[in-house]
Amino acid sequence: MNGVELFLLGRTLMKIGEDALPEPPGGSRRYPGSARNVLIAAGDIAFHPGTTVGEIAARTGLPQSQISTAVARLKEAGAVTTALDPADRRRTLIRPAGRPSARVAEVRSTDVHDALVAALGGEPDPAHLAELTAALDVLARHLLSPDVPPQD
């Protein structure tokens, strides 16, 4: 595998992941922006609690307006809390919520089976699906460490 193939595989996996996410209340049209931006913002906030929209935008490379929308969605879902910065009351600090909300629990518990089946073009051979699921588990175990922030 070369860098281009790895990049394209990553994009394919992101699309499958997005397809696996349950719709937000009111449907996806209610919210501008993508689930991808929300997840990028959520990941950044998890590794940088007490951050600001501007700081998230600088670290992720996403426009501040998209981060603001993502933070609003996360706040509505109960995934983050916000408070005025006591040192500078013009700034709002964003932190992960103390406990996962029902929406956060729903998103985290969503299975990817149906999205994988759709990506494979219909109901695949069960052995093929099991092999693919096992390969994804191996990648996750080796590449997704809770102690290491995602790379920008």
DRENGU-93408 format. One line per field, with one value per residue: residue in one letter; residue number from 1; x, y, z of N, C-alpha, C, O in turn. Coordinates in Angstrom, 2 decimals. Layout:
N
residu = (A, ...)
num = (NUM, ...)
nx = (X, ...)
ny = (Y, ...)
nz = (Z, ...)
cax = (X, ...)
cay = (Y, ...)
caz = (Z, ...)
cx = (X, ...)
cy = (Y, ...)
cz = (Z, ...)
ox = (X, ...)
oy = (Y, ...)
oz = (Z, ...)
% end
This chain:
152
residu = (M, N, G, V, E, L, F, L, L, G, R, T, L, M, K, I, G, E, D, A, L, P, E, P, P, G, G, S, R, R, Y, P, G, S, A, R, N, V, L, I, A, A, G, D, I, A, F, H, P, G, T, T, V, G, E, I, A, A, R, T, G, L, P, Q, S, Q, I, S, T, A, V, A, R, L, K, E, A, G, A, V, T, T, A, L, D, P, A, D, R, R, R, T, L, I, R, P, A, G, R, P, S, A, R, V, A, E, V, R, S, T, D, V, H, D, A, L, V, A, A, L, G, G, E, P, D, P, A, H, L, A, E, L, T, A, A, L, D, V, L, A, R, H, L, L, S, P, D, V, P, P, Q, D)
num = (1, 2, 3, 4, 5, 6, 7, 8, 9, 10, 11, 12, 13, 14, 15, 16, 17, 18, 19, 20, 21, 22, 23, 24, 25, 26, 27, 28, 29, 30, 31, 32, 33, 34, 35, 36, 37, 38, 39, 40, 41, 42, 43, 44, 45, 46, 47, 48, 49, 50, 51, 52, 53, 54, 55, 56, 57, 58, 59, 60, 61, 62, 63, 64, 65, 66, 67, 68, 69, 70, 71, 72, 73, 74, 75, 76, 77, 78, 79, 80, 81, 82, 83, 84, 85, 86, 87, 88, 89, 90, 91, 92, 93, 94, 95, 96, 97, 98, 99, 100, 101, 102, 103, 104, 105, 106, 107, 108, 109, 110, 111, 112, 113, 114, 115, 116, 117, 118, 119, 120, 121, 122, 123, 124, 125, 126, 127, 128, 129, 130, 131, 132, 133, 134, 135, 136, 137, 138, 139, 140, 141, 142, 143, 144, 145, 146, 147, 148, 149, 150, 151, 152)
nx = (0.85, 0.52, 1.03, -1.06, -3.03, -3.53, -4.51, -6.88, -8.21, -8.61, -10.41, -12.56, -13.20, -13.95, -16.30, -17.90, -18.07, -19.44, -21.87, -22.74, -23.48, -26.15, -29.05, -29.38, -31.70, -34.57, -33.50, -30.86, -30.90, -31.58, -29.35, -26.63, -23.53, -21.23, -21.32, -18.76, -17.28, -18.31, -17.43, -14.67, -14.34, -15.30, -13.40, -11.10, -11.81, -11.97, -9.28, -8.28, -9.47, -11.33, -10.93, -11.19, -13.38, -11.88, -9.31, -9.72, -10.34, -7.89, -6.21, -7.38, -7.69, -10.09, -12.67, -13.62, -16.35, -17.50, -16.61, -17.89, -20.56, -20.40, -19.75, -22.07, -23.90, -22.82, -23.16, -25.95, -26.50, -25.62, -23.00, -20.91, -19.96, -20.24, -18.64, -18.09, -14.84, -13.12, -10.86, -10.91, -13.61, -14.65, -14.18, -15.27, -15.14, -14.78, -15.72, -15.61, -18.67, -19.58, -20.86, -21.85, -24.43, -27.75, -27.87, -25.14, -24.41, -26.00, -24.84, -22.22, -22.74, -23.59, -23.73, -21.68, -22.42, -24.58, -23.76, -21.31, -22.19, -23.67, -21.59, -20.19, -21.80, -24.18, -25.57, -22.89, -20.75, -20.82, -18.35, -16.55, -17.44, -16.98, -14.18, -13.47, -14.53, -12.97, -10.46, -10.82, -11.13, -8.53, -7.03, -8.16, -7.44, -4.66, -4.20, -5.89, -5.50, -6.55, -4.96, -3.49, -3.68, -5.64, -3.95, -3.24)
ny = (-1.17, 2.22, 5.75, 7.21, 5.26, 4.60, 7.05, 7.26, 4.99, 5.78, 7.90, 6.48, 4.88, 6.90, 7.80, 5.51, 5.39, 7.81, 7.18, 5.25, 6.57, 7.47, 9.37, 12.79, 14.21, 15.48, 15.24, 15.32, 17.59, 19.66, 20.70, 22.63, 21.81, 19.05, 15.72, 14.89, 17.22, 17.74, 15.50, 15.84, 18.23, 17.39, 15.44, 17.03, 18.71, 16.84, 16.20, 18.62, 20.04, 22.86, 24.64, 26.99, 28.14, 29.41, 28.38, 25.66, 25.77, 26.69, 24.51, 22.40, 23.26, 23.82, 26.12, 28.82, 29.33, 26.84, 25.32, 26.64, 26.00, 23.21, 23.00, 24.09, 22.09, 19.95, 20.91, 21.09, 18.38, 17.55, 16.85, 18.55, 21.25, 24.76, 27.75, 31.05, 32.41, 32.94, 34.55, 36.11, 37.47, 37.70, 35.46, 32.12, 29.08, 25.67, 22.45, 18.85, 17.21, 16.21, 13.73, 11.30, 12.19, 11.04, 11.12, 11.13, 8.63, 7.03, 7.53, 6.56, 3.87, 2.83, 0.40, -0.71, -2.45, -2.37, -0.18, -1.13, -3.32, -1.97, -0.52, -2.55, -3.24, -4.63, -7.61, -9.28, -12.21, -13.98, -14.75, -13.06, -10.55, -10.89, -11.11, -8.56, -6.96, -7.88, -7.02, -4.25, -3.99, -4.69, -2.59, -0.42, -1.09, -0.82, 1.77, 3.67, 5.09, 5.95, 7.66, 9.22, 12.11, 12.71, 12.97, 16.00)
nz = (0.00, -0.80, -0.05, -1.29, -1.70, 0.98, 1.92, 0.34, 1.27, 3.91, 3.51, 2.47, 4.69, 6.47, 5.24, 5.43, 8.22, 8.72, 7.47, 9.20, 11.49, 13.67, 12.76, 13.77, 16.19, 14.61, 12.13, 9.60, 8.01, 9.58, 10.72, 9.70, 8.05, 8.54, 9.95, 10.24, 10.85, 13.38, 14.82, 14.59, 16.00, 18.52, 19.20, 19.38, 21.52, 23.55, 23.94, 24.57, 26.90, 28.11, 26.08, 23.30, 20.64, 18.62, 19.13, 18.64, 15.93, 14.92, 15.55, 14.11, 11.53, 10.38, 9.33, 11.50, 11.67, 11.03, 13.16, 15.26, 14.66, 14.94, 17.67, 18.76, 18.04, 19.49, 22.07, 22.24, 22.06, 24.47, 24.82, 25.37, 27.57, 28.13, 29.30, 30.52, 30.32, 33.24, 33.40, 31.16, 30.16, 27.65, 26.28, 25.60, 27.20, 26.39, 27.33, 27.68, 28.48, 31.81, 32.11, 29.71, 27.47, 26.54, 23.75, 23.04, 24.07, 22.42, 19.87, 20.30, 20.72, 18.35, 15.87, 13.13, 11.19, 9.18, 7.62, 6.66, 5.16, 3.19, 1.99, 0.85, -1.19, -0.83, 0.71, 1.89, 1.71, 4.74, 5.92, 4.65, 5.56, 8.31, 8.29, 7.37, 9.45, 11.58, 10.71, 10.83, 13.60, 14.42, 13.27, 14.69, 17.31, 17.20, 16.19, 17.34, 20.09, 23.31, 24.72, 23.03, 21.17, 18.16, 15.02, 13.32)
cax = (0.00, 1.27, 0.37, -2.32, -4.00, -3.88, -5.36, -8.19, -8.83, -9.07, -11.62, -13.64, -13.57, -14.68, -17.64, -18.64, -18.35, -20.51, -23.11, -23.15, -23.97, -27.60, -29.50, -29.69, -33.13, -34.97, -32.88, -29.59, -31.10, -31.77, -28.04, -25.65, -22.24, -21.22, -21.00, -17.30, -16.81, -18.71, -16.53, -13.34, -14.40, -15.44, -12.10, -10.19, -12.23, -11.63, -7.85, -7.93, -10.59, -11.13, -10.47, -12.11, -13.68, -10.73, -8.20, -10.08, -10.20, -6.46, -5.61, -7.97, -7.66, -11.45, -13.09, -14.20, -17.81, -17.85, -16.38, -18.97, -21.74, -20.16, -19.85, -23.50, -24.51, -22.33, -23.78, -27.35, -26.52, -25.18, -21.65, -19.97, -20.50, -19.50, -18.66, -17.23, -13.49, -13.03, -9.73, -11.25, -15.04, -15.03, -13.93, -16.07, -14.36, -15.56, -15.22, -16.49, -19.66, -19.16, -21.44, -22.39, -25.87, -28.40, -27.47, -23.75, -24.43, -26.57, -23.84, -21.11, -23.13, -24.07, -23.00, -21.35, -22.77, -25.37, -22.94, -20.34, -22.93, -23.96, -20.33, -19.78, -22.73, -25.25, -25.26, -21.70, -20.51, -20.57, -16.92, -15.91, -17.81, -16.27, -12.78, -13.38, -14.77, -11.78, -9.37, -11.09, -10.82, -7.07, -6.60, -8.58, -6.63, -3.28, -4.08, -6.75, -5.17, -7.21, -3.96, -2.79, -4.62, -5.58, -2.98, -3.85)
cay = (0.00, 3.47, 6.85, 7.57, 4.22, 4.76, 8.23, 6.92, 4.06, 6.58, 8.63, 5.49, 4.52, 8.03, 7.80, 4.41, 5.83, 8.81, 6.50, 4.43, 7.40, 7.68, 10.73, 13.60, 14.53, 16.48, 14.93, 15.97, 18.88, 20.67, 21.21, 22.80, 21.19, 17.60, 14.95, 14.84, 18.39, 17.58, 14.52, 16.45, 19.18, 16.62, 14.84, 18.08, 19.15, 15.76, 16.26, 19.98, 20.61, 24.26, 25.30, 27.94, 27.89, 29.84, 27.43, 24.42, 26.08, 26.76, 23.17, 21.47, 23.81, 24.08, 27.50, 29.09, 29.22, 25.42, 24.87, 27.20, 25.17, 21.90, 23.16, 24.26, 20.76, 19.16, 21.44, 20.65, 16.94, 17.28, 16.29, 19.54, 22.39, 26.00, 28.73, 32.21, 32.34, 33.91, 35.44, 37.00, 37.20, 37.74, 34.12, 31.01, 27.85, 24.48, 21.23, 17.69, 17.09, 15.28, 12.42, 11.25, 12.34, 9.94, 11.21, 10.69, 7.17, 6.44, 7.59, 5.67, 2.45, 2.46, -0.66, -0.35, -3.57, -1.97, 0.69, -2.00, -4.08, -1.05, -0.19, -3.73, -3.41, -5.58, -8.63, -10.03, -13.50, -13.75, -14.88, -11.83, -9.49, -11.15, -10.78, -7.10, -6.46, -8.20, -6.13, -2.93, -4.08, -4.65, -1.21, 0.42, -1.42, -0.33, 3.16, 4.56, 5.04, 7.05, 8.54, 9.98, 12.91, 12.47, 13.80, 17.00)
caz = (0.00, -0.81, 0.65, -1.96, -1.37, 2.39, 1.99, -0.22, 2.21, 5.04, 3.10, 2.38, 6.06, 7.04, 4.65, 6.06, 9.58, 8.68, 7.14, 10.35, 12.58, 13.66, 12.46, 14.94, 16.30, 13.63, 10.84, 9.31, 7.35, 10.61, 11.10, 8.63, 8.35, 8.49, 11.16, 10.30, 11.59, 14.78, 15.42, 14.68, 17.12, 19.76, 19.50, 19.81, 22.85, 24.50, 24.22, 24.98, 27.66, 28.46, 24.87, 22.69, 19.23, 17.84, 19.32, 17.92, 14.50, 14.61, 15.60, 13.14, 10.18, 9.91, 9.55, 12.81, 11.57, 11.08, 14.54, 16.06, 14.40, 15.54, 19.12, 19.08, 17.95, 20.62, 23.28, 22.20, 22.29, 25.83, 24.79, 25.90, 28.31, 27.89, 30.40, 30.29, 30.87, 34.33, 33.18, 30.04, 30.02, 26.23, 25.73, 26.10, 27.31, 26.04, 27.98, 27.55, 29.56, 32.86, 31.83, 28.34, 27.33, 25.82, 22.35, 22.96, 24.28, 21.20, 18.80, 20.64, 20.71, 17.02, 15.18, 11.76, 10.31, 8.01, 6.77, 5.97, 4.15, 2.09, 1.31, 0.08, -2.30, -0.52, 1.72, 1.50, 2.34, 6.17, 6.23, 4.16, 6.49, 9.57, 8.05, 7.31, 10.80, 12.38, 10.26, 11.40, 15.03, 14.56, 13.01, 15.82, 18.50, 17.04, 15.77, 18.13, 21.51, 24.02, 25.33, 22.00, 20.39, 16.72, 14.31, 12.43)
cx = (0.90, 0.45, -0.97, -3.39, -4.46, -4.81, -6.77, -8.94, -9.39, -10.34, -12.80, -14.13, -14.35, -16.11, -18.49, -19.01, -19.47, -21.86, -23.64, -23.75, -25.48, -27.93, -29.73, -31.19, -33.48, -34.34, -31.64, -29.77, -31.27, -30.45, -27.17, -24.33, -22.36, -20.96, -19.49, -16.76, -17.14, -17.76, -15.11, -13.31, -14.48, -14.11, -11.11, -10.52, -11.85, -10.15, -7.39, -9.10, -10.29, -10.64, -11.51, -12.35, -12.48, -9.55, -8.47, -9.88, -8.72, -5.82, -6.11, -7.88, -9.05, -11.80, -13.80, -15.72, -18.26, -17.64, -17.48, -20.25, -21.59, -20.29, -21.30, -24.22, -24.10, -22.98, -25.24, -27.48, -26.09, -23.78, -20.62, -20.72, -19.64, -19.65, -17.76, -15.89, -13.38, -11.89, -10.01, -12.69, -15.53, -14.89, -14.86, -15.22, -15.29, -14.90, -16.14, -17.47, -19.18, -19.66, -21.97, -23.91, -26.44, -27.98, -26.03, -23.68, -24.97, -25.54, -22.71, -21.47, -23.59, -23.14, -22.76, -21.77, -23.49, -24.57, -21.88, -21.01, -23.22, -22.69, -19.83, -20.76, -23.84, -24.75, -24.07, -21.69, -20.19, -19.09, -16.17, -16.20, -17.09, -14.79, -12.57, -13.56, -13.57, -10.61, -9.58, -10.80, -9.32, -6.55, -6.95, -7.72, -5.23, -3.17, -4.91, -6.45, -5.87, -6.22, -3.27, -3.81, -4.52, -4.61, -3.72, -3.33)
cy = (1.23, 4.56, 7.24, 6.54, 4.32, 5.95, 7.92, 5.93, 4.83, 7.34, 7.68, 5.09, 5.65, 8.06, 6.69, 4.79, 6.85, 8.16, 5.67, 5.26, 7.57, 9.14, 11.50, 13.85, 15.65, 16.26, 15.75, 17.33, 20.02, 21.38, 21.43, 22.13, 19.68, 16.98, 14.89, 16.02, 18.28, 16.61, 15.06, 17.41, 18.42, 15.99, 15.86, 18.54, 18.11, 15.83, 17.64, 20.60, 22.03, 25.08, 26.28, 27.55, 28.26, 28.90, 26.12, 24.64, 26.10, 25.37, 22.26, 21.95, 24.05, 25.54, 27.66, 28.94, 27.75, 24.85, 25.40, 26.37, 23.80, 21.96, 23.34, 22.92, 19.89, 19.62, 20.99, 19.16, 16.57, 16.70, 17.24, 20.55, 23.60, 26.92, 29.89, 31.99, 33.37, 34.91, 36.46, 36.71, 37.34, 36.36, 33.10, 29.76, 26.65, 23.26, 20.06, 17.67, 16.05, 13.86, 12.42, 11.38, 11.13, 9.94, 10.73, 9.17, 6.46, 6.41, 6.61, 4.20, 1.96, 1.44, -0.25, -1.40, -3.11, -1.07, -0.12, -2.79, -3.20, -0.72, -1.35, -4.05, -4.40, -6.62, -9.48, -11.41, -13.25, -13.85, -13.62, -10.67, -9.66, -10.79, -9.26, -6.49, -6.72, -7.29, -4.71, -2.91, -4.01, -3.23, -0.30, 0.17, -0.82, 1.16, 4.14, 4.36, 6.19, 8.05, 9.45, 10.77, 12.56, 13.43, 14.76, 16.84)
cz = (0.00, -0.13, 0.04, -1.63, 0.08, 2.58, 1.49, 0.67, 3.41, 4.71, 3.00, 3.76, 6.73, 6.51, 5.27, 7.50, 9.63, 8.40, 8.31, 11.48, 12.52, 13.40, 13.76, 15.02, 15.32, 12.27, 10.58, 8.65, 8.35, 10.92, 9.87, 9.02, 8.41, 9.85, 11.34, 11.12, 13.07, 15.47, 15.56, 15.87, 18.44, 20.17, 20.00, 21.23, 23.90, 24.89, 24.68, 25.76, 28.10, 27.29, 24.36, 21.23, 18.36, 17.94, 18.59, 16.43, 14.09, 14.59, 14.48, 11.71, 9.60, 10.16, 10.90, 12.77, 11.65, 12.47, 15.44, 15.90, 15.05, 17.05, 19.54, 19.03, 19.14, 21.93, 23.35, 22.50, 23.71, 25.91, 25.38, 26.75, 27.98, 29.10, 30.01, 30.98, 32.00, 34.15, 32.07, 29.65, 28.58, 25.60, 26.38, 26.08, 27.10, 26.66, 27.65, 28.73, 30.56, 32.63, 30.40, 28.37, 26.61, 24.35, 22.16, 23.12, 23.04, 20.08, 19.06, 20.53, 19.34, 16.37, 13.72, 10.74, 9.04, 7.07, 6.01, 4.86, 2.94, 1.30, 0.45, -1.03, -2.04, 0.46, 1.26, 2.14, 3.82, 6.56, 5.80, 5.11, 7.83, 9.44, 8.04, 8.70, 11.70, 12.00, 10.82, 12.90, 15.27, 14.33, 14.18, 17.04, 18.41, 16.78, 16.60, 19.60, 22.21, 24.63, 24.31, 21.20, 18.92, 16.06, 13.38, 11.03)
ox = (1.90, -0.67, -1.91, -4.52, -5.65, -5.79, -7.75, -10.16, -10.50, -11.25, -13.92, -15.33, -15.29, -17.05, -19.65, -20.13, -20.36, -22.87, -24.84, -24.46, -26.03, -27.17, -30.22, -31.89, -32.76, -34.62, -31.39, -28.86, -31.13, -30.45, -26.99, -24.06, -23.45, -20.44, -19.00, -15.89, -16.35, -17.32, -14.43, -12.36, -13.79, -13.75, -10.36, -9.62, -11.45, -9.80, -6.25, -9.66, -9.15, -10.00, -12.60, -11.62, -12.11, -8.87, -7.57, -9.32, -8.35, -5.01, -5.36, -7.97, -9.17, -11.29, -14.50, -16.32, -19.29, -18.41, -17.95, -20.94, -22.53, -20.88, -21.72, -25.05, -24.93, -23.30, -25.71, -28.45, -26.18, -23.40, -19.56, -21.94, -18.48, -20.65, -16.80, -15.82, -13.53, -11.95, -9.41, -12.95, -16.71, -15.41, -15.20, -14.64, -16.42, -13.69, -17.33, -17.11, -18.45, -18.95, -22.48, -24.59, -25.69, -27.76, -25.74, -22.96, -24.46, -25.38, -22.27, -20.60, -23.95, -21.93, -23.56, -21.50, -23.06, -24.70, -21.59, -20.48, -23.04, -22.73, -19.15, -20.58, -24.39, -23.64, -24.20, -22.52, -19.38, -18.63, -15.27, -15.30, -16.64, -14.21, -11.62, -12.82, -13.19, -9.86, -8.62, -10.28, -8.87, -5.73, -6.12, -7.32, -4.68, -2.16, -4.66, -7.10, -5.77, -6.61, -2.53, -4.71, -3.46, -4.46, -4.70, -3.72)
oy = (1.28, 4.33, 7.56, 6.90, 4.15, 5.86, 8.27, 6.02, 4.55, 7.41, 8.02, 4.99, 5.40, 8.33, 6.90, 4.53, 6.77, 8.52, 5.43, 4.73, 7.78, 10.03, 10.94, 13.73, 16.65, 17.01, 16.76, 18.16, 21.19, 22.54, 20.51, 21.93, 19.12, 17.62, 14.84, 15.83, 18.68, 16.86, 14.77, 17.39, 18.78, 16.00, 15.60, 18.75, 18.45, 15.56, 17.80, 21.60, 22.37, 26.11, 26.39, 26.74, 27.51, 28.64, 25.53, 23.78, 25.57, 25.07, 21.44, 21.16, 24.45, 26.15, 26.76, 28.48, 27.46, 24.00, 24.68, 26.08, 23.29, 21.07, 22.80, 22.63, 19.20, 18.80, 20.57, 18.73, 15.41, 16.13, 16.79, 20.69, 23.47, 26.87, 29.72, 31.45, 34.56, 36.02, 37.54, 35.78, 37.11, 36.11, 33.20, 29.43, 26.62, 23.06, 20.25, 18.06, 15.12, 12.90, 13.43, 10.76, 10.28, 8.88, 9.99, 8.50, 5.41, 5.39, 5.91, 3.36, 0.79, 1.62, 0.48, -1.26, -3.43, -1.19, 0.17, -2.92, -3.62, -0.66, -1.14, -5.04, -4.97, -6.53, -10.29, -11.73, -12.38, -13.12, -13.16, -9.90, -8.68, -10.23, -8.75, -5.58, -5.86, -6.85, -4.06, -1.92, -3.36, -2.73, 0.51, 1.11, -0.37, 1.77, 5.35, 3.56, 7.33, 9.16, 10.35, 10.18, 12.16, 14.58, 14.38, 17.60)
oz = (0.71, 0.31, 0.76, -1.31, 0.38, 3.32, 2.14, 0.81, 3.87, 5.53, 3.39, 3.99, 7.48, 7.27, 5.60, 7.94, 10.49, 8.99, 8.41, 12.33, 11.44, 13.77, 14.74, 14.01, 15.22, 11.33, 11.24, 8.72, 8.00, 11.35, 9.07, 10.21, 8.34, 10.77, 12.47, 11.97, 13.93, 16.60, 16.54, 16.66, 19.40, 21.34, 20.94, 22.05, 25.01, 26.04, 25.13, 25.31, 28.42, 27.48, 24.92, 20.66, 17.46, 16.95, 17.99, 15.74, 13.04, 13.72, 13.96, 10.77, 8.44, 11.10, 11.36, 13.74, 12.25, 12.92, 16.32, 16.87, 15.66, 17.66, 20.56, 19.89, 19.72, 22.79, 24.41, 23.12, 24.11, 26.93, 25.84, 26.66, 27.60, 29.82, 29.27, 32.08, 31.75, 34.69, 32.05, 28.89, 28.31, 24.51, 27.56, 25.05, 27.58, 26.55, 27.38, 29.84, 30.21, 32.93, 29.94, 29.19, 26.13, 23.77, 21.21, 22.37, 22.65, 19.41, 18.16, 20.28, 19.19, 16.34, 13.15, 9.55, 7.93, 5.85, 4.85, 3.76, 1.80, 0.07, -0.55, -1.75, -2.99, 0.97, 0.35, 3.00, 4.13, 7.43, 6.50, 5.44, 8.42, 10.36, 8.63, 9.08, 12.49, 12.87, 11.23, 13.42, 16.22, 15.10, 14.61, 17.73, 19.41, 17.12, 16.55, 20.27, 21.74, 25.01, 24.70, 20.61, 18.44, 16.49, 12.74, 10.14)
% end
